[in-house]
Every structure is written in structure tokens, then in C-alpha cells.
Amino acid sequence: MSTVIDTAPAPVTFTEGAVKELFKLRDQQELSDDFGLRIGVEGGGCSGMSYVLGFDQKKDGDQEFLINGLRVFMHKAHGMYLMGMEI
């Protein structure tokens, strides 16, 4: 799978503290370079949407953003649910 980083503005932003913590967590897990942070949503039934946040590899249908030096993967359909979110 080729690496194409989306040049559109990312739908989410990260605080400085979140970026530091995410890099720390990634380093502790000793993940390879093909891993990035996956953000998204899942259907939660009657309670609404649940958020997804964790390290994962890029999948078909994902957009890839580079946010504060961190690779971020997000399924294209999730952007509308995440727009304007700050982590």
C-alpha cells in the first residue's frame, strides 16, 4: 500500500501535551514505522457513537495526515464526525 499523506487540513488537532504523550506511548510500544495513530468512530447502538483512538496500520479507505510529526489514519467517512475535535 502506498503512502499518500492528505494535504487537506486535518479534521482534528492535538494539544501539545497530547502530542508528547502519544509519542511516549508509541515509543514504549516499540512500534514499527508503518504504524500510526488511528482515530475514528464506531456505532454505539442506543448510546450513540464511540470514539476510536489507538495505534494501527493503514488500511484501505484510510486518509493519512501528518499532525505535529505524528502519522494519523482515519477512514474517509469518519471525518464528518471528527471535524473540529481537539485531542
N, CA, C and O atoms as CSV, one atom per row, in Angstrom:
chain,resi,resn,atom,element,x,y,z
A,1,MET,N,N,0.853,-1.170,0.000
A,1,MET,CA,C,0.000,0.000,0.000
A,1,MET,C,C,0.898,1.231,0.000
A,1,MET,O,O,1.816,1.332,0.814
A,2,SER,N,N,0.636,2.165,-0.907
A,2,SER,CA,C,1.464,3.353,-0.994
A,2,SER,C,C,1.092,4.336,0.111
A,2,SER,O,O,-0.031,4.338,0.615
A,3,THR,N,N,2.057,5.167,0.471
A,3,THR,CA,C,1.836,6.169,1.490
A,3,THR,C,C,1.514,7.484,0.806
A,3,THR,O,O,2.366,8.072,0.141
A,4,VAL,N,N,0.288,7.941,0.970
A,4,VAL,CA,C,-0.141,9.227,0.442
A,4,VAL,C,C,-0.667,10.034,1.614
A,4,VAL,O,O,-1.662,9.666,2.238
A,5,ILE,N,N,0.007,11.133,1.906
A,5,ILE,CA,C,-0.414,11.975,3.015
A,5,ILE,C,C,-1.358,13.031,2.466
A,5,ILE,O,O,-1.014,13.756,1.532
A,6,ASP,N,N,-2.541,13.117,3.043
A,6,ASP,CA,C,-3.559,14.065,2.605
A,6,ASP,C,C,-3.066,15.479,2.879
A,6,ASP,O,O,-2.588,15.779,3.973
A,7,THR,N,N,-3.185,16.339,1.885
A,7,THR,CA,C,-2.740,17.719,2.049
A,7,THR,C,C,-3.859,18.638,2.537
A,7,THR,O,O,-3.615,19.805,2.840
A,8,ALA,N,N,-5.074,18.121,2.612
A,8,ALA,CA,C,-6.186,18.904,3.157
A,8,ALA,C,C,-5.970,19.099,4.653
A,8,ALA,O,O,-5.270,18.309,5.287
A,9,PRO,N,N,-6.564,20.140,5.219
A,9,PRO,CA,C,-6.432,20.320,6.668
A,9,PRO,C,C,-6.987,19.103,7.422
A,9,PRO,O,O,-8.041,18.572,7.075
A,10,ALA,N,N,-6.273,18.685,8.437
A,10,ALA,CA,C,-6.721,17.550,9.250
A,10,ALA,C,C,-7.986,17.954,10.007
A,10,ALA,O,O,-8.107,19.098,10.444
A,11,PRO,N,N,-8.919,17.030,10.164
A,11,PRO,CA,C,-10.165,17.359,10.860
A,11,PRO,C,C,-9.988,17.509,12.365
A,11,PRO,O,O,-10.868,18.048,13.037
A,12,VAL,N,N,-8.871,17.043,12.903
A,12,VAL,CA,C,-8.631,17.118,14.351
A,12,VAL,C,C,-7.320,17.847,14.622
A,12,VAL,O,O,-6.454,17.956,13.754
A,13,THR,N,N,-7.201,18.340,15.842
A,13,THR,CA,C,-5.951,18.935,16.303
A,13,THR,C,C,-5.556,18.259,17.610
A,13,THR,O,O,-6.381,17.626,18.269
A,14,PHE,N,N,-4.296,18.399,17.973
A,14,PHE,CA,C,-3.784,17.812,19.206
A,14,PHE,C,C,-3.178,18.907,20.072
A,14,PHE,O,O,-2.504,19.806,19.570
A,15,THR,N,N,-3.420,18.826,21.367
A,15,THR,CA,C,-2.740,19.745,22.276
A,15,THR,C,C,-1.275,19.330,22.360
A,15,THR,O,O,-0.921,18.203,22.012
A,16,GLU,N,N,-0.441,20.229,22.816
A,16,GLU,CA,C,0.981,19.929,22.966
A,16,GLU,C,C,1.196,18.749,23.916
A,16,GLU,O,O,2.038,17.888,23.662
A,17,GLY,N,N,0.441,18.716,24.997
A,17,GLY,CA,C,0.547,17.619,25.956
A,17,GLY,C,C,0.139,16.282,25.359
A,17,GLY,O,O,0.756,15.256,25.646
A,18,ALA,N,N,-0.902,16.291,24.525
A,18,ALA,CA,C,-1.350,15.053,23.877
A,18,ALA,C,C,-0.283,14.529,22.932
A,18,ALA,O,O,-0.033,13.325,22.886
A,19,VAL,N,N,0.350,15.423,22.175
A,19,VAL,CA,C,1.404,15.011,21.235
A,19,VAL,C,C,2.555,14.354,21.988
A,19,VAL,O,O,3.044,13.302,21.578
A,20,LYS,N,N,2.986,14.960,23.074
A,20,LYS,CA,C,4.089,14.391,23.865
A,20,LYS,C,C,3.722,13.006,24.391
A,20,LYS,O,O,4.526,12.075,24.329
A,21,GLU,N,N,2.507,12.880,24.907
A,21,GLU,CA,C,2.066,11.602,25.466
A,21,GLU,C,C,1.932,10.533,24.379
A,21,GLU,O,O,2.291,9.377,24.601
A,22,LEU,N,N,1.422,10.908,23.218
A,22,LEU,CA,C,1.269,9.950,22.122
A,22,LEU,C,C,2.622,9.450,21.622
A,22,LEU,O,O,2.776,8.259,21.349
A,23,PHE,N,N,3.601,10.341,21.499
A,23,PHE,CA,C,4.939,9.904,21.104
A,23,PHE,C,C,5.540,8.984,22.165
A,23,PHE,O,O,6.205,8.001,21.837
A,24,LYS,N,N,5.305,9.304,23.426
A,24,LYS,CA,C,5.814,8.465,24.514
A,24,LYS,C,C,5.192,7.070,24.464
A,24,LYS,O,O,5.896,6.068,24.594
A,25,LEU,N,N,3.880,7.007,24.277
A,25,LEU,CA,C,3.186,5.718,24.192
A,25,LEU,C,C,3.666,4.909,22.981
A,25,LEU,O,O,3.887,3.702,23.081
A,26,ARG,N,N,3.823,5.577,21.854
A,26,ARG,CA,C,4.295,4.889,20.643
A,26,ARG,C,C,5.692,4.304,20.864
A,26,ARG,O,O,5.968,3.170,20.475
A,27,ASP,N,N,6.565,5.088,21.490
A,27,ASP,CA,C,7.926,4.614,21.748
A,27,ASP,C,C,7.945,3.456,22.745
A,27,ASP,O,O,8.737,2.526,22.592
A,28,GLN,N,N,7.094,3.502,23.751
A,28,GLN,CA,C,7.027,2.421,24.737
A,28,GLN,C,C,6.565,1.119,24.109
A,28,GLN,O,O,6.992,0.043,24.527
A,29,GLN,N,N,5.697,1.205,23.110
A,29,GLN,CA,C,5.177,0.007,22.453
A,29,GLN,C,C,6.125,-0.515,21.372
A,29,GLN,O,O,5.891,-1.577,20.795
A,30,GLU,N,N,7.198,0.238,21.100
A,30,GLU,CA,C,8.217,-0.166,20.121
A,30,GLU,C,C,7.583,-0.567,18.785
A,30,GLU,O,O,7.872,-1.635,18.246
A,31,LEU,N,N,6.727,0.293,18.269
A,31,LEU,CA,C,6.020,0.035,17.019
A,31,LEU,C,C,6.899,0.380,15.823
A,31,LEU,O,O,7.735,1.281,15.897
A,32,SER,N,N,6.706,-0.339,14.726
A,32,SER,CA,C,7.458,-0.056,13.502
A,32,SER,C,C,6.932,1.228,12.855
A,32,SER,O,O,5.882,1.743,13.241
A,33,ASP,N,N,7.660,1.727,11.887
A,33,ASP,CA,C,7.322,2.989,11.234
A,33,ASP,C,C,6.022,2.941,10.445
A,33,ASP,O,O,5.474,3.992,10.113
A,34,ASP,N,N,5.514,1.754,10.134
A,34,ASP,CA,C,4.270,1.697,9.368
A,34,ASP,C,C,3.025,1.834,10.257
A,34,ASP,O,O,1.901,1.768,9.758
A,35,PHE,N,N,3.214,2.019,11.545
A,35,PHE,CA,C,2.099,2.257,12.464
A,35,PHE,C,C,1.881,3.757,12.634
A,35,PHE,O,O,2.825,4.546,12.605
A,36,GLY,N,N,0.638,4.126,12.808
A,36,GLY,CA,C,0.260,5.494,13.103
A,36,GLY,C,C,-0.910,5.483,14.059
A,36,GLY,O,O,-1.394,4.421,14.449
A,37,LEU,N,N,-1.359,6.650,14.433
A,37,LEU,CA,C,-2.490,6.767,15.346
A,37,LEU,C,C,-3.783,6.708,14.551
A,37,LEU,O,O,-3.995,7.513,13.644
A,38,ARG,N,N,-4.642,5.764,14.884
A,38,ARG,CA,C,-5.950,5.661,14.237
A,38,ARG,C,C,-6.965,6.404,15.099
A,38,ARG,O,O,-7.082,6.166,16.301
A,39,ILE,N,N,-7.693,7.307,14.457
A,39,ILE,CA,C,-8.806,7.977,15.121
A,39,ILE,C,C,-10.057,7.712,14.300
A,39,ILE,O,O,-9.996,7.636,13.073
A,40,GLY,N,N,-11.179,7.574,14.970
A,40,GLY,CA,C,-12.410,7.286,14.259
A,40,GLY,C,C,-13.574,7.160,15.208
A,40,GLY,O,O,-13.495,7.516,16.383
A,41,VAL,N,N,-14.654,6.644,14.666
A,41,VAL,CA,C,-15.872,6.430,15.443
A,41,VAL,C,C,-16.411,5.042,15.151
A,41,VAL,O,O,-16.145,4.466,14.096
A,42,GLU,N,N,-17.164,4.516,16.092
A,42,GLU,CA,C,-17.870,3.247,15.934
A,42,GLU,C,C,-19.301,3.473,16.379
A,42,GLU,O,O,-19.561,4.265,17.284
A,43,GLY,N,N,-20.226,2.775,15.742
A,43,GLY,CA,C,-21.613,2.847,16.175
A,43,GLY,C,C,-21.743,2.284,17.577
A,43,GLY,O,O,-21.184,1.231,17.886
A,44,GLY,N,N,-22.469,2.975,18.412
A,44,GLY,CA,C,-22.599,2.539,19.795
A,44,GLY,C,C,-24.009,2.120,20.164
A,44,GLY,O,O,-24.348,2.060,21.346
A,45,GLY,N,N,-24.835,1.830,19.169
A,45,GLY,CA,C,-26.211,1.438,19.474
A,45,GLY,C,C,-27.007,2.605,20.005
A,45,GLY,O,O,-26.922,3.714,19.477
A,46,CYS,N,N,-27.783,2.364,21.048
A,46,CYS,CA,C,-28.659,3.413,21.570
A,46,CYS,C,C,-27.892,4.516,22.294
A,46,CYS,O,O,-28.452,5.579,22.563
A,47,SER,N,N,-26.625,4.280,22.612
A,47,SER,CA,C,-25.840,5.306,23.306
A,47,SER,C,C,-25.115,6.229,22.339
A,47,SER,O,O,-24.404,7.134,22.776
A,48,GLY,N,N,-25.277,6.021,21.028
A,48,GLY,CA,C,-24.643,6.895,20.046
A,48,GLY,C,C,-23.270,6.389,19.637
A,48,GLY,O,O,-22.972,5.199,19.747
A,49,MET,N,N,-22.449,7.297,19.169
A,49,MET,CA,C,-21.113,6.959,18.663
A,49,MET,C,C,-20.103,6.833,19.796
A,49,MET,O,O,-20.190,7.519,20.815
A,50,SER,N,N,-19.146,5.940,19.589
A,50,SER,CA,C,-17.994,5.817,20.475
A,50,SER,C,C,-16.761,6.180,19.670
A,50,SER,O,O,-16.690,5.897,18.475
A,51,TYR,N,N,-15.798,6.800,20.312
A,51,TYR,CA,C,-14.575,7.205,19.623
A,51,TYR,C,C,-13.535,6.099,19.673
A,51,TYR,O,O,-13.443,5.354,20.648
A,52,VAL,N,N,-12.748,6.007,18.593
A,52,VAL,CA,C,-11.660,5.038,18.471
A,52,VAL,C,C,-10.357,5.819,18.483
A,52,VAL,O,O,-10.215,6.802,17.757
A,53,LEU,N,N,-9.412,5.391,19.296
A,53,LEU,CA,C,-8.104,6.030,19.361
A,53,LEU,C,C,-7.094,4.959,19.742
A,53,LEU,O,O,-7.163,4.397,20.835
A,54,GLY,N,N,-6.167,4.678,18.854
A,54,GLY,CA,C,-5.148,3.668,19.136
A,54,GLY,C,C,-4.189,3.544,17.976
A,54,GLY,O,O,-4.468,4.034,16.882
A,55,PHE,N,N,-3.079,2.903,18.198
A,55,PHE,CA,C,-2.071,2.738,17.148
A,55,PHE,C,C,-2.434,1.553,16.268
A,55,PHE,O,O,-2.837,0.496,16.753
A,56,ASP,N,N,-2.282,1.753,14.963
A,56,ASP,CA,C,-2.717,0.768,13.991
A,56,ASP,C,C,-1.944,0.989,12.698
A,56,ASP,O,O,-1.224,1.977,12.553
A,57,GLN,N,N,-2.102,0.061,11.764
A,57,GLN,CA,C,-1.522,0.212,10.437
A,57,GLN,C,C,-2.572,0.772,9.494
A,57,GLN,O,O,-3.770,0.634,9.738
A,58,LYS,N,N,-2.121,1.404,8.418
A,58,LYS,CA,C,-3.027,1.997,7.441
A,58,LYS,C,C,-3.814,0.904,6.733
A,58,LYS,O,O,-3.273,-0.150,6.398
A,59,LYS,N,N,-5.110,1.168,6.508
A,59,LYS,CA,C,-5.999,0.217,5.848
A,59,LYS,C,C,-6.594,0.858,4.601
A,59,LYS,O,O,-6.564,2.079,4.448
A,60,ASP,N,N,-7.133,0.028,3.714
A,60,ASP,CA,C,-7.814,0.543,2.529
A,60,ASP,C,C,-8.927,1.488,2.961
A,60,ASP,O,O,-9.643,1.210,3.923
A,61,GLY,N,N,-9.072,2.588,2.262
A,61,GLY,CA,C,-10.110,3.561,2.577
A,61,GLY,C,C,-9.690,4.597,3.597
A,61,GLY,O,O,-10.475,5.484,3.934
A,62,ASP,N,N,-8.454,4.505,4.103
A,62,ASP,CA,C,-7.966,5.471,5.096
A,62,ASP,C,C,-7.391,6.706,4.430
A,62,ASP,O,O,-6.824,6.642,3.339
A,63,GLN,N,N,-7.548,7.818,5.104
A,63,GLN,CA,C,-6.792,9.020,4.796
A,63,GLN,C,C,-5.629,9.027,5.773
A,63,GLN,O,O,-5.736,8.510,6.885
A,64,GLU,N,N,-4.519,9.615,5.350
A,64,GLU,CA,C,-3.375,9.755,6.246
A,64,GLU,C,C,-3.020,11.225,6.349
A,64,GLU,O,O,-2.891,11.922,5.343
A,65,PHE,N,N,-2.866,11.685,7.576
A,65,PHE,CA,C,-2.465,13.058,7.856
A,65,PHE,C,C,-1.183,13.023,8.685
A,65,PHE,O,O,-0.938,12.071,9.426
A,66,LEU,N,N,-0.383,14.052,8.555
A,66,LEU,CA,C,0.787,14.219,9.398
A,66,LEU,C,C,0.485,15.409,10.296
A,66,LEU,O,O,0.468,16.555,9.846
A,67,ILE,N,N,0.247,15.121,11.575
A,67,ILE,CA,C,-0.144,16.158,12.528
A,67,ILE,C,C,0.927,16.238,13.601
A,67,ILE,O,O,1.143,15.284,14.348
A,68,ASN,N,N,1.593,17.381,13.674
A,68,ASN,CA,C,2.662,17.592,14.653
A,68,ASN,C,C,3.697,16.471,14.602
A,68,ASN,O,O,4.210,16.057,15.641
A,69,GLY,N,N,4.008,15.979,13.404
A,69,GLY,CA,C,5.006,14.929,13.233
A,69,GLY,C,C,4.491,13.525,13.473
A,69,GLY,O,O,5.261,12.567,13.403
A,70,LEU,N,N,3.216,13.383,13.751
A,70,LEU,CA,C,2.621,12.079,14.049
A,70,LEU,C,C,1.746,11.635,12.880
A,70,LEU,O,O,0.879,12.380,12.423
A,71,ARG,N,N,1.983,10.408,12.398
A,71,ARG,CA,C,1.118,9.852,11.354
A,71,ARG,C,C,-0.241,9.542,11.960
A,71,ARG,O,O,-0.333,8.894,13.003
A,72,VAL,N,N,-1.295,10.010,11.301
A,72,VAL,CA,C,-2.660,9.812,11.783
A,72,VAL,C,C,-3.476,9.201,10.660
A,72,VAL,O,O,-3.488,9.719,9.543
A,73,PHE,N,N,-4.162,8.091,10.953
A,73,PHE,CA,C,-5.010,7.401,9.986
A,73,PHE,C,C,-6.464,7.586,10.390
A,73,PHE,O,O,-6.820,7.537,11.568
A,74,MET,N,N,-7.297,7.801,9.363
A,74,MET,CA,C,-8.713,7.977,9.622
A,74,MET,C,C,-9.469,7.515,8.387
A,74,MET,O,O,-9.124,7.900,7.270
A,75,HIS,N,N,-10.491,6.700,8.574
A,75,HIS,CA,C,-11.323,6.305,7.447
A,75,HIS,C,C,-12.023,7.554,6.920
A,75,HIS,O,O,-12.500,8.379,7.700
A,76,LYS,N,N,-12.083,7.691,5.614
A,76,LYS,CA,C,-12.635,8.898,4.991
A,76,LYS,C,C,-14.027,9.254,5.503
A,76,LYS,O,O,-14.341,10.433,5.665
A,77,ALA,N,N,-14.849,8.268,5.756
A,77,ALA,CA,C,-16.228,8.520,6.185
A,77,ALA,C,C,-16.318,9.073,7.606
A,77,ALA,O,O,-17.375,9.573,7.993
A,78,HIS,N,N,-15.253,9.001,8.387
A,78,HIS,CA,C,-15.311,9.435,9.783
A,78,HIS,C,C,-15.038,10.924,9.955
A,78,HIS,O,O,-15.296,11.485,11.019
A,79,GLY,N,N,-14.514,11.568,8.908
A,79,GLY,CA,C,-14.143,12.976,9.005
A,79,GLY,C,C,-15.272,13.878,9.465
A,79,GLY,O,O,-15.053,14.797,10.253
A,80,MET,N,N,-16.472,13.624,8.983
A,80,MET,CA,C,-17.606,14.478,9.343
A,80,MET,C,C,-17.953,14.381,10.830
A,80,MET,O,O,-18.507,15.325,11.394
A,81,TYR,N,N,-17.638,13.266,11.462
A,81,TYR,CA,C,-17.919,13.091,12.895
A,81,TYR,C,C,-16.809,13.655,13.786
A,81,TYR,O,O,-17.025,13.922,14.968
A,82,LEU,N,N,-15.624,13.832,13.204
A,82,LEU,CA,C,-14.458,14.260,13.974
A,82,LEU,C,C,-14.075,15.717,13.738
A,82,LEU,O,O,-13.216,16.248,14.442
A,83,MET,N,N,-14.696,16.370,12.762
A,83,MET,CA,C,-14.341,17.719,12.364
A,83,MET,C,C,-14.353,18.667,13.562
A,83,MET,O,O,-15.349,18.774,14.277
A,84,GLY,N,N,-13.225,19.354,13.768
A,84,GLY,CA,C,-13.116,20.348,14.832
A,84,GLY,C,C,-12.732,19.796,16.189
A,84,GLY,O,O,-12.608,20.558,17.148
A,85,MET,N,N,-12.539,18.485,16.295
A,85,MET,CA,C,-12.207,17.870,17.588
A,85,MET,C,C,-10.762,18.180,17.979
A,85,MET,O,O,-9.871,18.191,17.130
A,86,GLU,N,N,-10.542,18.427,19.249
A,86,GLU,CA,C,-9.194,18.593,19.777
A,86,GLU,C,C,-8.917,17.473,20.768
A,86,GLU,O,O,-9.707,17.205,21.673
A,87,ILE,N,N,-7.775,16.827,20.573
A,87,ILE,CA,C,-7.386,15.718,21.440
A,87,ILE,C,C,-6.264,16.204,22.336
A,87,ILE,O,O,-5.760,15.444,23.164
